[in-house]
Amino acid sequence: MQVFRGFRHPGVAPACALTIGNFDGVHRGHQAMLGLLNTEARLRGLPSCVLTFEPHPRDYFAALTKRPELAPARIGTLRDKLGELAAGGVAQTIVLPFDARLASQTPEEFIQHVLIEGLGARYVLVGDDFRFGAKRAGDYAMLDRAGEAHGFDVARMNSYEVHGLRVSSSAVREALAEGRMADVQALLGRPYAISGHVVHGRKLGRALGASKPGRDDGFRTLNLRFKHWKPAASGIFAVLVHGLAATPLPGVANLGVRPSLDANDVNGGRVLLETHCLDWPAELGSEGAYGKIVRVELLHKLHDELRYTSLEALTAGIAKDGRDARAFFASTHAETHRQTTRDRI
């Protein structure tokens, strides 16, 4: 999949089959839309294209009005969104900066300058609640009339439901906020995951719980930055880490701002996913994970973030979380074994 920041690039296809949206989480409703888009693109001999926005329009208006509560909690990072769009078979994605200029465009200007002149849209697929242009004045009926006038097809996709539940980014955010990870997986069609480069931190964890003073064999952690100030999920999770070994590594992770640590440290003020692998691969040594791209699946929430009053209390808390994570994986393995046995009978 080709990715472009804006559409004024020579590599952007001169014509396309297009869908438009924020695609936060790329849930099963989004996936169904991408499947239909790809089918229509093949029928027309066109590349499929996603037009998405960064920042999220509601982020922009929250900052403009200084009302951070208006910003939606973010399900995934831009990296993860682009990865899931690529997995959905999209040929190209345009990441359009949402700024004052775009926010002030009338619906007619958006159609003319972005859809027609910028992207050469020949087919446009939108959701059933799609609105566009300044003050969200544009709707499906307006887009359909423009398609008739300018020679591009317009279609909309109705809500996607799983067991009677409408699949939406809002539903995913709600499930993540409440720690209902099984429901999140059902809505996404996959485990909830965060990926990124492993970055350096204070290296405090490796000293906590070390076998003896001066050793660094304690709670060694992988730090990934979540590049948005308001993640939809937070707390302590049992996780699987992909990308460090031949098989996924079980671990326990903290997603949030780590309230027990000094806010002035190297990652102070940033949202981090801080993961401790329960069994560290010896071949990595103490420094071998830095710079690697890993994907961390958050499978089960253990509890919300806690503030510990001392490093001793923090050490004990991390140790307990590790034991609880091991118990979760043991129970999951036992259930899988029971299911496999039943299937063989």
Phi and psi in degrees as a GROMACS rama.xvg file:
@    title "Ramachandran Plot"
@    xaxis  label "Phi"
@    yaxis  label "Psi"
@TYPE xy
-89.7613  139.359  GLN-2
-121.737  132.956  VAL-3
-130.079  138.554  PHE-4
-89.4191  103.369  ARG-5
81.9359  173.151  GLY-6
-111.263  4.30836  PHE-7
-92.06  64.937  ARG-8
-134.775  143.306  HIS-9
-64.2127  -23.6163  PRO-10
-80.584  -10.9588  GLY-11
-68.6184  132.814  VAL-12
-59.6335  140.72  ALA-13
-70.2867  -18.5098  PRO-14
-148.922  153.324  ALA-15
-160.347  166.064  CYS-16
-99.3993  127.003  ALA-17
-124.644  142.716  LEU-18
-128.471  154.858  THR-19
-129.398  135.431  ILE-20
169.666  174.726  GLY-21
-82.6861  -31.0121  ASN-22
54.3952  37.6591  PHE-23
-70.8394  118.798  ASP-24
93.1619  -23.5334  GLY-25
42.6517  63.5298  VAL-26
-79.8157  -174.178  HIS-27
-65.4951  -30.821  ARG-28
-64.4542  -44.5442  GLY-29
-60.6079  -42.5872  HIS-30
-62.6312  -39.8227  GLN-31
-63.4981  -38.5556  ALA-32
-65.7419  -41.2489  MET-33
-64.5948  -37.2673  LEU-34
-61.7172  -44.3571  GLY-35
-65.9282  -41.4033  LEU-36
-58.5411  -46.7862  LEU-37
-63.5113  -38.0088  ASN-38
-63.0339  -47.8881  THR-39
-65.1579  -35.6497  GLU-40
-64.1711  -43.8086  ALA-41
-63.5658  -41.4898  ARG-42
-61.0735  -29.9062  LEU-43
-98.1727  -3.01948  ARG-44
67.7557  34.8682  GLY-45
-119.799  154.647  LEU-46
-74.3151  144.392  PRO-47
-81.9251  143.504  SER-48
-139.582  136.651  CYS-49
-109.931  130.744  VAL-50
-106.013  116.499  LEU-51
-129.051  174.203  THR-52
-128.518  143.932  PHE-53
-146.416  119.258  GLU-54
-72.7613  171.973  PRO-55
-58.0951  135.684  HIS-56
-50.7245  -37.6333  PRO-57
-70.2927  -27.957  ARG-58
-62.5669  -44.3125  ASP-59
-60.4715  -48.3166  TYR-60
-71.8197  -29.9063  PHE-61
-64.084  -41.9563  ALA-62
-69.4793  -39.7228  ALA-63
-63.0541  -39.7927  LEU-64
-94.4982  1.42662  THR-65
56.0817  42.6927  LYS-66
-126.579  79.9268  ARG-67
-59.6086  -22.1731  PRO-68
-66.3132  -16.8487  GLU-69
-78.2578  -17.7561  LEU-70
-73.951  133.562  ALA-71
-73.3767  145.933  PRO-72
-62.0282  139.574  ALA-73
-91.7582  127.084  ARG-74
-75.9427  -50.1407  ILE-75
-133.44  161.59  GLY-76
-79.4323  166.846  THR-77
-60.6542  -39.29  LEU-78
-56.2198  -48  ARG-79
-69.4349  -36.3579  ASP-80
-61.2506  -46.9646  LYS-81
-64.2269  -36.8226  LEU-82
-62.8884  -41.9599  GLY-83
-72.1305  -34.5686  GLU-84
-64.3236  -40.2068  LEU-85
-63.6624  -41.4273  ALA-86
-62.9607  -26.1274  ALA-87
-81.0805  3.72258  GLY-88
86.2523  13.5481  GLY-89
-70.9519  138.497  VAL-90
-80.647  -40.4316  ALA-91
-147.704  147.705  GLN-92
-125.105  132.31  THR-93
-105.335  119.137  ILE-94
-97.5844  107.443  VAL-95
-97.91  121.911  LEU-96
-62.3329  126.602  PRO-97
-91.1458  108.249  PHE-98
-134.418  -173.006  ASP-99
-60.7449  -37.6504  ALA-100
-63.8526  -47.1658  ARG-101
-68.4417  -38.7663  LEU-102
-63.7134  -27.5204  ALA-103
-92.5329  -4.25981  SER-104
-67.2795  134.151  GLN-105
-70.2228  160.988  THR-106
-55.2206  -40.0296  PRO-107
-63.7489  -40.9734  GLU-108
-66.2835  -39.3525  GLU-109
-61.6114  -44.294  PHE-110
-61.9109  -46.9248  ILE-111
-70.5379  -51.6688  GLN-112
-80.6495  -35.5238  HIS-113
-94.6303  -56.1879  VAL-114
-72.4311  -46.0717  LEU-115
-85.8279  -60.0223  ILE-116
-75.2109  -39.2803  GLU-117
-78.4687  -42.9236  GLY-118
-116.467  -9.62725  LEU-119
58.1474  43.2869  GLY-120
-64.3393  129.485  ALA-121
-110.018  -16.6664  ARG-122
-148.138  131.581  TYR-123
-127.701  121.548  VAL-124
-112.482  127.791  LEU-125
-132.53  167.023  VAL-126
-79.822  169.462  GLY-127
-72.834  -11.7487  ASP-128
-113.754  22.6233  ASP-129
-67.3969  130.847  PHE-130
-133.919  152.758  ARG-131
-155.626  165.962  PHE-132
82.8561  169.669  GLY-133
-53.8527  135.209  ALA-134
57.1761  23.7447  LYS-135
53.1509  38.9248  ARG-136
-77.6923  -21.53  ALA-137
-86.0182  141.986  GLY-138
-135.177  -175.112  ASP-139
-62.1565  -41.7466  TYR-140
-60.2822  -41.8869  ALA-141
-64.756  -42.5286  MET-142
-64.51  -39.0017  LEU-143
-64.7174  -42.4932  ASP-144
-63.1424  -39.4399  ARG-145
-64.6604  -37.366  ALA-146
-61.9178  -42.8743  GLY-147
-62.9284  -39.1641  GLU-148
-73.3549  -34.1547  ALA-149
-109.129  -0.376912  HIS-150
85.6508  29.404  GLY-151
-123.441  148.289  PHE-152
-80.5497  146.753  ASP-153
-129.669  135.626  VAL-154
-142.074  156.714  ALA-155
-131.919  152.887  ARG-156
-113.677  131.33  MET-157
-73.1649  170.199  ASN-158
-57.4264  146.302  SER-159
-103.005  131.322  TYR-160
-122.057  146.76  GLU-161
-125.71  115.399  VAL-162
52.5359  41.7211  HIS-163
82.0528  -2.31835  GLY-164
-99.4989  125.849  LEU-165
-68.0564  124.013  ARG-166
-82.4065  123.218  VAL-167
-152.342  162.834  SER-168
-62.3431  -34.9154  SER-169
-62.6434  -40.5607  SER-170
-65.9342  -37.9901  ALA-171
-65.6895  -44.1299  VAL-172
-59.7032  -42.589  ARG-173
-63.5162  -43.8805  GLU-174
-65.4825  -39.8022  ALA-175
-64.8726  -42.5661  LEU-176
-61.5478  -32.4096  ALA-177
-93.6605  1.60648  GLU-178
71.7354  22.028  GLY-179
-88.9545  76.8239  ARG-180
-70.2387  -29.6666  MET-181
-65.3684  -39.3415  ALA-182
-67.48  -38.2743  ASP-183
-59.665  -45.027  VAL-184
-62.7639  -37.8583  GLN-185
-65.8054  -38.061  ALA-186
-72.5408  -35.702  LEU-187
-86.5822  -24.4324  LEU-188
77.8732  15.0372  GLY-189
-167.495  162.783  ARG-190
-63.704  146.402  PRO-191
-69.7787  130.539  TYR-192
-141.361  153.887  ALA-193
-128.62  133.936  ILE-194
-125.091  162.624  SER-195
164.719  178.336  GLY-196
-77.6139  140.714  HIS-197
-75.6201  122.917  VAL-198
-111.731  163.014  VAL-199
-76.5722  146.168  HIS-200
-126.194  -153.591  GLY-201
-79.0236  -9.74331  ARG-202
59.5463  31.9476  LYS-203
-74.8013  -37.4295  LEU-204
-58.0334  -38.1712  GLY-205
-66.755  -21.7599  ARG-206
-85.362  -29.0652  ALA-207
-70.857  128.634  LEU-208
73.787  16.3272  GLY-209
-65.9084  153.832  ALA-210
-65.0185  -28.2117  SER-211
-158.816  158.896  LYS-212
-55.4039  137.312  PRO-213
90.2026  -14.4518  GLY-214
-84.1566  154.611  ARG-215
-116.135  35.3325  ASP-216
-103.733  27.1784  ASP-217
-84.9286  -131.3  GLY-218
-89.5364  72.4601  PHE-219
-62.3467  135.74  ARG-220
-126.583  155.683  THR-221
-104.553  123.017  LEU-222
-104.015  123.261  ASN-223
-120.559  132.586  LEU-224
-84.5367  129.612  ARG-225
-93.8189  108.611  PHE-226
-82.8106  52.7567  LYS-227
-156.318  142.732  HIS-228
-77.0611  -10.2295  TRP-229
-133.762  77.4892  LYS-230
-70.6783  147.232  PRO-231
-70.1864  -27.9485  ALA-232
-111.266  152.988  ALA-233
-158.632  156.681  SER-234
122.369  -159.919  GLY-235
-109.79  132.355  ILE-236
-134.131  148.386  PHE-237
-80.8286  131.037  ALA-238
-135.627  164.164  VAL-239
-119.636  133.354  LEU-240
-106.363  123.173  VAL-241
-107.389  140.748  HIS-242
111.667  -4.81704  GLY-243
-105.277  -27.2399  LEU-244
-141.83  174.971  ALA-245
-64.6642  -28.7055  ALA-246
-122.922  154.393  THR-247
-60.331  144.251  PRO-248
-104.271  125.434  LEU-249
-69.8318  147.628  PRO-250
-160.71  -176.983  GLY-251
-130.749  137.944  VAL-252
-135.432  149.553  ALA-253
-112.339  120.863  ASN-254
-109.49  116.385  LEU-255
155.766  -149.634  GLY-256
-108.116  5.44348  VAL-257
52.5195  73.2189  ARG-258
-64.7126  -16.1297  PRO-259
-84.9389  -8.49002  SER-260
-105.337  164.444  LEU-261
-64.2865  123.449  ASP-262
-68.0293  -11.6169  ALA-263
-94.9951  10.0874  ASN-264
-74.0029  -177.965  ASP-265
-61.2445  -28.8383  VAL-266
-109.927  18.6185  ASN-267
-57.6064  137.005  GLY-268
83.3616  -7.19254  GLY-269
-102.476  148.256  ARG-270
-76.5598  126.881  VAL-271
-123.09  147.001  LEU-272
-102.733  110.262  LEU-273
-112.251  111.53  GLU-274
-115.831  130.033  THR-275
-106.708  115.807  HIS-276
-73.4593  131.11  CYS-277
-64.896  -30.7207  LEU-278
-132.084  101.892  ASP-279
-74.6004  129.913  TRP-280
-65.0161  121.366  PRO-281
-60.6995  -31.3976  ALA-282
-67.7792  -15.8429  GLU-283
-80.5826  -20.2023  LEU-284
63.3024  -162.071  GLY-285
-86.7787  -16.9658  SER-286
-120.689  0.311508  GLU-287
-72.5757  -11.2144  GLY-288
-90.4122  -19.5975  ALA-289
-61.7877  134.515  TYR-290
87.3043  -14.3858  GLY-291
-74.6421  150.228  LYS-292
-93.7169  121.951  ILE-293
-123.15  157.861  VAL-294
-119.99  126.03  ARG-295
-112.303  117.779  VAL-296
-90.9468  124.246  GLU-297
-92.8609  106.835  LEU-298
-98.1026  -34.6368  LEU-299
-151.601  128.726  HIS-300
-86.0827  127.477  LYS-301
-86.8481  -46.8225  LEU-302
-172.557  171.297  HIS-303
-70.4048  166.194  ASP-304
-60.5343  142.913  GLU-305
-121.661  150.305  LEU-306
-100.564  120.882  ARG-307
-99.6483  145.117  TYR-308
-85.9062  -10.7979  THR-309
-155.053  163.695  SER-310
-65.8617  -30.9907  LEU-311
-65.2232  -43.2141  GLU-312
-67.226  -36.9149  ALA-313
-64.1072  -43.4109  LEU-314
-59.6992  -45.7682  THR-315
-63.9899  -38.8862  ALA-316
-64.6074  -42.9835  GLY-317
-64.1724  -41.4242  ILE-318
-60.5975  -42.6234  ALA-319
-64.5997  -41.8741  LYS-320
-61.2911  -38.9867  ASP-321
-62.3931  -42.2939  GLY-322
-64.8989  -40.1283  ARG-323
-66.7105  -37.0934  ASP-324
-65.897  -42.5491  ALA-325
-60.1785  -40.535  ARG-326
-63.3968  -39.1384  ALA-327
-61.761  -47.4932  PHE-328
-66.3234  -35.5688  PHE-329
-63.7347  -43.5495  ALA-330
-67.8515  -37.817  SER-331
-64.6895  -41.855  THR-332
-63.9563  -41.8645  HIS-333
-63.8235  -40.6832  ALA-334
-66.821  -40.1636  GLU-335
-62.237  -41.7159  THR-336
-63.6341  -41.7484  HIS-337
-63.8689  -41.8759  ARG-338
-64.0164  -42.3508  GLN-339
-62.8052  -40.1332  THR-340
-64.272  -43.2556  THR-341
-61.6825  -39.2811  ARG-342
-66.1095  -27.7579  ASP-343
-81.8844  -21.2738  ARG-344
